[in-house]
Amino acid sequence: MKINNSLVGLLALAVTGFASTATADINVGVTLSATGPAASLGIPEKNTFALMPTTIAGQKINYILLDDASDTTTAVKNTRKLIAEDKVDVIIGSTITPNSLAMIDVVAEAGTPMIAMAASARIIDPMDGKRAWVYKTPQNDAQMATAIVEHMNNTNIKTVAYIGFADAYGEGWWNEFAKIAEARNIKIVGNERFNRSDTSVTGQALKILAAKPDAVLIGAAGTPAALPQKSLKEKGYKGVMYQTHGVANADFLRICGKDCEGTFLPAGPVLVAVQLPDSNPVKDVALDYVNKYEGAYGKGSVSTFGAHAWDAGKLLANAIPAALKEAQPGTPEFRKALRDSLEATTNLTGAHGVFNMSAQDHLGFDQRSRVMVEIVDGNWLLVK
């Protein structure tokens, strides 16, 4: 059989051309708190990754999930493993602020972009060489503290006591809230702390009761945030209660029960997506996430924490196509291009708000990312 040499050459060229355009999968490393004190936050995040796209811009996406058990040391260990062994192109996590802060040095040293699902502004501010690799999806505590103080001013609250976690989350909230409250002429008459794993806060509650504040703000997250509220109610506190956006899930409502009736908190709009006016630019995207999550896990199962993971996925889906034009996955050049593409995010609507990133702002949210909510009859009610 005679073979046409020109045909062989064309076939060889075609095979070579295909090989040159083929690229490796994109590996996304995730460390989250699916167990431990922050499990009520981490589980909906974990569930959300099962809903994520498995291809972006024609590229296969592999999600590698690890549980850090709400432990800072484990979060760092997971991050090192994902980078060194799994060769991930990006890290998503962790669920809580102390873990996310501890991970910054690791991702910066490796030149791997990170999208945190924790709230503290300290994760991305002040911007420096290390934080240049770090982004986040939850609203900053400063944004949410401002919403609380505005509500206090509007309801004639003059004095307030604070009780928060004895860690970076609680301290971050104290710093932001105290600064804004002072500027708005609200007197702080108490400042207490407790640990995420504590089973009693009797001493702290008695001190707060003795100060007789008009309101109490609890700077905590997840189901542990119910402890001081239940303790204060049990001892007869009748003032107004505020929580942070760290409690916006059904598990908190279940644990806190009747003791949380009438509580106010700032939250991402996804928590009350169906109650948003049609003019709200976030409503459609938020409802899309709610419908997908509840379609998979049941009505009423959605929380704001899973939506933080969803928004991390939306950021990646928006950034990956541009990064692929610069380099192939699995390379330092691709990780750098992905970092740059995330920073260039503009007018991207997520379930929690509209992202407009910059070199100095690796969250990029404005006031559209928050609403005030009241707990009424065990449900979230949008405060209009």
N, C-alpha and C positions, 0 to 999 in steps of 0.2 A: 504494500500500500504506500503510495507516494504522499508525503505530508507537505502541505503548503507552508514553506518557511515564513512567509509574511503573516499567515494566520497564527502560527505559533507565537510570533513576535507580538501580535496584537493581544493574544490571550495572556501572555506573560505581563504585558504592560497593564492590562486590566486588573490582574491579580495583585500586581505591585501597587497600583493606584488604590485598590480597595484596602490593602494592608496599611497604607500610609494614612488613610482617613479613619481607620478604626481606632478607637480609644478605649482606655480601661474604664471599668465601672467607677461611679462616684460613691465613695464610702462616707457615710455620715455616722459619726460616733455620738452616742447619747449616754449621759449619766444622769439619773434622776432618782428621787427618793420614793421608791415604791413601797418601802417598809420603814419602820421607825416612826418617830413623832410626826413627821411631815408626810406620812403615807396618804392622807386624805387629799393632799395636793399632788403628789407624784403619781398616784394611780390613774387619775383622768389624763395626765400627760402621757403616761405609758399607753393607755387605751387609744389616745389620739394618733399615735404613730402608726397604728394598724390601719388608719384611714388615709395616710399620706400617699401621694403619687409614687409609683415605683419606676416611672420614667419621667425625665424632664429634658426637653429639647432633644428627644430621641436617645437620651443617655440613660442607662440603667442606674437606679439608685438603690444602694444597700444600706439599711438602717441597722446599726449594731447597738443594741440596748443593754446597758448594765445598771444594776441597782446599787446605789451608794448608801442605802439604809439610813438616810438622813445624817450621815457621819462625814465630817470634813476630811479626815484622813483617807477614808475609802473613796471619796469623790476625787481626791488627788491621785490616788492609786489607779482608779479607773481611767482617768484622763491620760496618765502616762501609758497605760496598757493600750488604749485606743490609738494613741499616736505612734508608739514604738512597734507594737505587734500587729495591729489591724490596719496601720497606714492610712488612717482616715484623712479626708480632705477638709473636714470641718467638725467642730464639736458643738453639740447642743446640750445645755445644762449648766449648772444643776438646778434643782427645784428651789433651793433655799439660799439665802444671802451668804451665810458663812461658808458654805461649800463653794459657791461661785467665786467669792473673793479669793479663796485659797487656790483656785484653778488658774487664776490669771497668770501667775509666773510661769506655769507649765506651758500654756498655749503660746505665750509670747516668746519663750525660749525656743519653741519648736517652729515658730512661724506658721501657726495653724489658727485660722479664724474661729471664734467662739461666739455662740448666741446664747446668752443666759436666759433662764426662765424665772429668775428671782428679781425682787423688786428694788432693792436699795440703789439709790443713785450712785453710791460709792463704787459700784461695779464698773461704771463707765466715766466717772468724774472724781477728781480732775483728770482730763485727758493727758496722757503721757505716752511714752514709747511702748509700754506694755499694753495699756488699755487701747491703743490703736488697733489691736487685734480683737477687741471684745465689743460685742453688741448685746442688746437685751430687748425683750418684747414686753415685759410688764411695765405699767406706768410707774414713774418715779414716786417715791414717798413724798417728795416736796409737792408734786402736783396734787396728790390725794389729800395731804395735810391742808393745803390751801382750801380745798373744797369743804373740808370739815369745819375749818375756822369760819368760812363764809356762812355756813349753815348755823353755826353757833351765834354769830353776830345777828343773823336774821331772826333768830328765836330768842334773843335777849339773854343769852347765857353770859354770865360775868366771871364765874370762877370754875375751874376745872382741875381734876386730879388725873394723873397719868400712871398707868401700870403697864409695863411692857416686858418682853423677853430680855433676859440678861445675856444678850448676844448682839451681833451686828445689826440684826433686823430691829430689835427693840431700841438700840442706841441710835440708829439712823432715824427712826421715827421720832424719838425724843428730840433730837437735834433740830429736825425740820419743824416739828409741831411747835416746840417752845419758841423758836425764833419768830414764826408767823403769828402765834397767839399773842406774844408780847407786842408786836407791831400793831395788832388789832385791838389792843387794850383788854385782853382776856387774862385774868390773873391765874397763874398756876399755883395751886395750894398743896400739891402732893406729887411725888415722883418715886415710884416703887418698881421693883424688878422681880421676875420669877423665871425659873428654868422651864424649858419645853417639857421635861420629864417629871416636873413636880406634881404631887398629888394633893397638896394643900397650899393655900395662900392666905390662911387665916390672919396671920400677923400683918401682912400688907393690907388686907381688907379692913381691918380694925383701924389702922392708921388713916386710911382714906375716909372712913366713916367719921372719924374724929374731926377731920378737916372740913366736913360739911360742904362739899363742892356742889355747884349746880349741875355739873356733868362729869362723867368719867370717860376717858379715852383709853381703850385697851390696845396697846401696840404689840399685837401677837398675830399668829397665823395658824390656820388649820384648827383641828379639834381642841388642841391645848388652850386656845383663846377662850374657850367656854368656861374654863375653871375660875378665873377671877370674877367673871360676870355672875356665875351661879353662886359664888361665895358672897358677893356683895348683896345680891337679891335675898339670899337666905338670912342675912343679918339685917335686913330691913331697909336697904338703900332704895330711895324713891326718886332719885334724880334721873336725868337723861343719860343714856348709855350710847357710846360710840365705839365702833370697831373699825379696823382697817380693811382694805380690799383683800387682805390675807385670809379672810374667813368666808369668801364667797363661794361656798359649795354646800350641797345637801347634807353632807356628813356633819358640818357644823350646826346646821339647823336641827338635825336629829339629836345630837349630843346636848345642845343648849336648851332645846325644848321651849317651854313656856317662859323661861327666864330671859329669853331673847326678844320677846314681844316688845315692839316699839323701839328697837335699837336702830340707829342710823349708821350708815357706812357709805363711803365712796366706792364705786366699782366700775369695772369696764362695762361698756354698753351691751356687750354680749349677754350679760347676766339677765337683762330685761329686754332682750332683742325684740320680742313680739310687742312690747309696750312702747317702743320708740316711735316717734312720728315718722311718717313716710319721707319727710324731708331730711331726716338724719342720713348723712352719707354712708354711715357704717351699717345701717340696718340690713341691707340685702346680704352683705358678706357675713355678718353675724348670724343671720337666720340660716344661711346656707350651712354654716358650721353646726349650729344647733340641730338642724334637721338631720345632718349626716351622723352626728354623735348619738342623738336619741334614737335614730333609726337602727343603730348598731347595738346600743346598750340600754335602751328603754326610756320611756317618757319621764322627764324630770331628772335624768341622770347627768345632764350637762353641768359644767362648772366653768368659772373663768380660768381656772388653772390649765385645763386641757386646751383652752383657746390660746393660751400663751405658747403652747407647743405648735398649735395650728398656724399661728402667725409666724413662728420661726420657719415653718415649712413654706409659707408664702414668701417670706424674704428670700429663701434659697431658690425657690422656683423663679423668682424675678431676677436674681443675681447670676444664676448658673449659665444661662445662654450667653451673656456677655463674657463671662470668664472663659467659656469654652472657645471663644474666638481668639483668646490670647495664649492658651496652653492646654495641655492634656491633663486629665485627672491623675492623681498619684504623684504629682511633681511639685516641688517648691514653687515653681512659677504659677501653677494653677491655684495653689493656696493663696498666693499673693494677689492674683487676679481676682479671686473670689472675695478676698478682703476688700479690695478696691471697689468691686462692683456693689458690695453691700453698702459701702459708704456713699455710693452714688444714688442710692434709692430715693426716688421722689414720687410723691402722690400715689403711693401704694396703699390701697385700702385693705386693712385687715379686720379681724373680728373684734379687735379692741380699739381701733382708731386708724388714723391715716399717717403713714410713715413718710417723713421727709428728713433723711439723714444728712449729715455734713461731717467734715473733719473734726468738728468740736462737739457734735451731738450724735451719739451712736444709739439713740432711741428715736428721736424725731417725732414725738407726739405733741399735739397741742390740746386745747381744751375739749376737742371732740372725742378724746379718749376716756372721758370720765362722766359719770352721772352720780347723783345721790340716790340712795335706796333706803327704804324702811322695811323692817321685818314686820309683817302684818299677817296674823293667822297662820304663821309658819311658812309664809311665802315672801318673795321679794317683790316689793312694790316701788315703782319708779316715783321719786319725788319730783313733782312738776313745779 
